[in-house]
Amino acid sequence: MASGTVAITGANSAVGTALLARVADQDALAAVALVRRPEARDGLPAAPCITVEVTRYDEPERLTAALSGADSVVHLAGILFESPTTRYETANVEATRALVAVARGAAVGHVVFVSSLDADPRSTNGYFRSKGEAERLLAESGLDAAIIRTPLLLGPDTAGGRALRRAAAQRSVRVLGGGVHTLRPLDVDDLCDAVLRCCAQPAAGVQTHELVGPEPLRYRELLERTAALLGHEIDVRSTPVLLARLGAGLTGLVRTGGMTRDVIDVITSDESVERNADGDLGIQLTPLSDTLSKLCGIPAR
C-alpha cells in the first residue's frame, strides 16, 4: 500500500479524479491535486488528505512550492485532440519539460508518467511523437521514473468510456474502417492500481511498463458487447479510413485541431504488447465483462 504524499498533475482528468478517490480511502496516503484553473476544483473528490493547488507550468516558483514535500509526482497532463490554443508540443512535451525541471528543484524522489502505447520520438504521428519526446525528457532527466504506456482506458468518466457508451447506445453506427482494429481496453481502476504500486515501490532509474487489459478484441466486437449490455443489438457499418483522413486533411486547411489525421491514426491503431506489465507491477486485471458492466451502470454481482 502506498504511503506518503503524491502530487498529481492533471488532477481533474478522469484518471486524476479516480486516483484522488483512491487516496481518500487510504489512511497513510495524502495527495496534492494540481489543476490549472480555479473552477477545476469543483469536480475533485474532497477529503482532509487532499490539498488542491492551482498552478500552471509557466509558473515555476508556484509549481515548485506545490511539489515541495511530495514523495512522488504522477504526471497525467496531456491531450489527444489539439485546439487552436493547445498543441501537442505545449501540452505533451513542454509541460513535461517544465515538470521535470521543477521536480529536480523540489527534490521529488520519483515520477510516474502515464503515456501511450506506440509512443516514439521518431514517429511520423504527431501525438505518438509528442508522447515519445516526453518519455525521452524523463529518461534524460536523472530522475527515477516509471512510465506506464496505456491503451484505450475504460471507465464511466473516461473519454474512451463515454464515447463507447454513446456509440453503443445507437441502433446503427458508422465507425472508422468498420472497427476491425484490435484493442486491449484497460479498466481505469487497474491503471490506478498500477500507478499507486509504482508510487509505493519506486525503482531506481527509468522503468517503462506497457499495461493493457486482459482481453484483445476488435472495436466492432466491443461495440456489440456493450450494446448487448444496454439491451439491444447494434448494426456496425464502415466509414473508410482513407476517406476520413482526406476529409480531416481538408478540414485542417481551415481550422486547427479536432479529428485530424493524427487522431484518426491513433484511434484506429492496433493495440498490442509483447509483455503485459500486470505481472511485473503485481496487479490483478479486471475482466473486460466487469469493466463493461460498470460502464453501463450494471451493479456487480
N, C-alpha and C positions, 0 to 999 in steps of 0.2 A: 504494500500500500504506500502511495506517495505521501511525503510529509514535507513541511517547509512552506515556502512561498513560490508560486508560479505566476509569472506575468504573461498575459495573453493579448497579443495584438489581434486586431480584427475581432474583438470580443463580441461584437453584436452580430456576427455571422451565425449561420446555423450550427457550425461546429463549435464556435465560441460559446454560444449560449448553452449548448449541450455539455460542454466541458465545465462551465461555471455551475451548472446544476449538479454535476458530479462533485465538484469541490464543496458545494454547500452541504453535501451528505457525508463528508469526511471530517472527522474531528481534528486530525493532525495536519490538515492542509488549508492554506489560505491562498487567495488569488488577488492579483491586481489586474483589473479589466481595462484595457486601453482602447479607447474609441476616439474618433476624430471630431465628432460633433456632439454638443451637449444633449441634443434631443435623442441621441442613440442610447442614453442612459435608461430611457423608459422601457425598453424591451428586454433589459437584462434581469436575470434572477437576482433577488435581493436576499442577502444573508449577512450576518455580522462578520463573517470571514472573507467577504468580498468587498474590495475597495475599487472604485471606479475613478480613472484618471482620463481627462480629456486632453489630448495632445496630438501633435502632428509630427511627421517625420522631418519637417524642416524647422523644428524647434528642439535642437539637440539638448539644450540645458533642461527643459521641462521633461523631455524623454528620459534623460539620464536620471533625473530625480525620481521619475516614476518607476524606473527599473532598479534603483538602489535598494538593496536588501533582498532582491529576488534570487532564489536558488537556480531557477530555470526560466527561460523565456520560450513560449510557444508562439511561433510566427505563423499566423493564419492569413494575414493580409494578402490580397491578390485579386485579380479579375480574369475572367474568360472573355467577357464582352467588353470591347473598348467603347469609348464615347468621345464626343468632341473635346471633353475636358480631362479624360483619363485614358492613358495609353499603357500598353504592356511595359514599356521602358520605365515609366514612372511608378506604376502600381506594383509591378512584379520585381523589377530589378533595382531601381533607385531606392525604393522603400526598404529592400533587404540590405542594400549597401549602408543606408543610414542606421538601420538596426544593428548591423554588425559593428559599426564604429562606436555606437553608444554602448552596446553590450560589453565591448572591451573596456571602455572607460568606466563603466559601472561595476566592473569586476564580476559580471554574471558568470556563473560556472558552466552553464550548459544551455544549448539552444535546441529546440525541436522545431523543425521546419516541415510543414505539410506541403508537399509538392505534387507532381502529377506523373503518372506513367508516361513514358516516352519523352520526358524532359531531357533536353540535349542542347548545349550551347551552339552546336553546329547544325541544328535543324533548320530546314527551309521554312518551317511553320513558325510564325511569329510568337504564338503562345508557348509552344514547346521550347522554343529557343530562349524565351524570357525566363521560363522556369529553370532551364538548364544553366543560364547565366547566374541566376540567384543561387543555385546549388554550388556553382563554382566559387562565388563570393564567400560562401560559408566554408568550403573546402580550403580556401586560401587564407582564411581569417585568423587561424591559430586558435580558434575556439573549439571546444569539444561540442559536437553536434550530432543529432540524429535526424536524418532526412527520411521522411515517410512518403513514398510515392503512392498515390491513390488512384483508383478507377472512379466510375460513377458512384457517387455517395447517395444512399437512400435513407431517408428519414422524413417524417411528416413536414419538417420545416426546411429541408434542403431544397435547393433549386432543382436538382435532378428528381427528387421525390415529388415535388409539386408538379413538374412538367409531366412525369409519368402518369400520375393520377389524373391530371387534366386530360391527357390524351386518351387514357384508358376509359374515361367516363363517356366517351363518344361511341356511337354505334358503328361509325366508319371513320377511318383516319388515314391520311396520306403521310408517309414517313420517307425520309431520305433513303434511296436505294432499296426500298422495300423492307428496311430493318433487318438485313441479313448479316450485319456486322455482329461479332461476338462480344458480349460484355461479361464482366465479373463483378457485379454490383456488390458494394461493401456497405454494411449497416453502419450508420454514423456512430452508433453506440460502441461498435467494435473499434472504430478509429479512436474514440475517446479512451477506451481501454489501452490501446497501443500507446497513445500519447502519454498517459499517466504512468504507464510502465516505463517508458523512456525517461520520464522525469524522476521516477523513484529509483531507477538503476542506471544512472548515466554512465556511459562507456567513454573511455579516452579516445581522442581522435574524432574522425567523422565517419559515422556508420550510415549506410544507405539501405533502407528496407523497402521492398516492393510488397505492398499489402493489398490483397484483393479478396473478394468474397469467396465463399466455398463452392459456388456453382456457376459454371460457364453456360451461357445460353444466348441465343440470338435476340436482338432487340424486339423483333416481332413476337417472339415467344414470351418475352417479358410483358409486353402489352397484353397478350392473350390471357396470361395467368392473372394479371392484375384486373382485367375486365371481368374475368370469371369470379373473382372475389367480390367485385362490385355487383354481381348478379346478372350479367348479360354477356353475350358474345360480341366480338368486335371484328369488323372487316378491315384488314390491314392492306392498304394499297400503297403504290410506289410513286414517289417523285424522283426522277433520275438525278443522281448526284451531279453529273456534268451540267445539267440544265440549271440546277440550283447554284452551282459555282459561277456559271455565266451570269445569272441574274444578280448574284452578290457582287460580282465584278462591276457590272453596270451601275448598280446602286452606289457602290463605293466611289464612283466618279462624282456624285453629287452630295454625299454625306459620309460621315465617319462613324465607324462602329456598327453595332447591330450584328446581323447574321452575315458575317464576312466569309471569305473563302477559308481563312484560317479556322474559324469556328466550325464551319461545315466539316473540315477535315478532322478536327478534334472529336466531334460528336459522332462521326462515322468510323472512327478508328477501332480496330480490333483490340481488345484488352487481354493481354496475356503476359505471364511472367514465367521465368524458368524455375524460380523458387519462391514460394509464398512465405512471407515473413511471420505468419501467425505462430509457428513453432518457435522460431528464434525469439520472438517477443513474449512468448508464454501466454498467449491469449486464446480464448475459445471463440471461434467464429459463430455468429448467429445463423441458423439455417435460413435460406432465402425465403422459404414459405412463411417463417415467423416475421421476417422483415416486411414482407408484402402485407401480411395481416395487420401489422402496426400501421403501415402506410394507409391502409384502407379503413382504419378505425375499428378493426375487429378485435374484441378482447382476447387476450391469451387464455388458452385452456388450462 
